[in-house]
Amino acid sequence: MTTINFKKLAVYTENSKFKLLWQKLAKNKYYRALFGAIVGAVIGLLYWNFIGCTGGTCPLTSDQYTTVILFTFLGIMFTRKNRHSN
């Protein structure tokens, strides 16, 4: 039976390159928007490929370009910080 050393794992994740990259993304609003756009575009393409409407009756999901643009916009909106919170 293999045991996991959680203390070593916690130290590794605290100093990982992914965490440093994520901190850099969180500080700069342009990096954050670019990250949201890329993730949104990939999700939009996957959505169109696996779930999208093929009959042409759904105007947003029947065309791959429309779906990718829509999800890119949504990805940018989800990565924005809320400036109107109290």
C-alpha positions in Angstrom: 0.0 0.0 0.0 1.3 3.4 -1.0 1.2 6.3 1.4 1.0 9.9 0.4 3.1 12.5 2.2 0.7 15.5 2.3 3.3 17.8 3.8 5.6 17.3 0.8 2.7 17.6 -1.6 1.6 20.9 0.0 5.2 22.3 -0.3 5.3 21.2 -3.9 2.0 22.9 -4.8 2.9 26.1 -3.0 6.0 26.6 -5.1 4.8 25.1 -8.4 5.1 26.9 -11.7 1.3 26.7 -12.1 0.7 28.7 -9.0 3.2 31.3 -10.1 1.6 31.6 -13.5 -1.8 31.8 -12.0 -0.7 34.7 -9.7 0.7 36.5 -12.7 -2.6 36.0 -14.5 -4.6 37.3 -11.6 -2.6 40.5 -11.3 -2.7 41.7 -14.9 -6.2 42.3 -16.4 -5.0 41.8 -20.0 -3.5 38.4 -19.2 -6.6 37.5 -17.4 -8.8 38.5 -20.4 -6.5 36.6 -22.8 -6.7 33.5 -20.7 -10.5 33.8 -20.5 -10.7 34.2 -24.3 -8.5 31.2 -25.0 -10.4 28.9 -22.5 -13.7 30.2 -23.8 -12.8 29.5 -27.4 -11.7 26.0 -26.6 -14.8 25.3 -24.6 -16.9 26.8 -27.4 -15.3 24.6 -30.0 -15.8 21.5 -27.9 -19.4 22.5 -27.2 -20.0 22.9 -31.0 -18.3 19.6 -31.8 -20.1 17.4 -29.2 -23.4 19.1 -28.3 -24.1 21.7 -31.0 -27.1 21.7 -33.2 -26.4 20.2 -36.7 -29.8 20.9 -38.2 -29.3 24.6 -38.5 -32.3 25.5 -36.3 -30.2 26.8 -33.5 -28.6 30.1 -34.7 -26.0 30.2 -31.9 -24.7 26.6 -31.9 -25.2 25.5 -35.5 -22.2 27.4 -36.9 -18.8 26.7 -35.4 -17.6 30.3 -35.8 -20.6 31.8 -34.1 -20.2 29.4 -31.2 -16.5 30.0 -30.7 -17.0 33.8 -30.8 -19.9 33.6 -28.3 -17.9 31.4 -25.9 -14.8 33.6 -26.3 -16.9 36.6 -25.2 -18.3 34.7 -22.3 -14.8 33.6 -21.3 -13.7 37.2 -21.2 -16.7 38.2 -19.2 -16.2 35.4 -16.6 -12.6 36.4 -16.0 -13.3 40.1 -15.3 -13.3 41.3 -11.8 -16.5 42.7 -10.4 -15.9 46.4 -9.8 -19.4 47.2 -8.5 -19.4 45.1 -5.4 -20.1 46.7 -2.0 
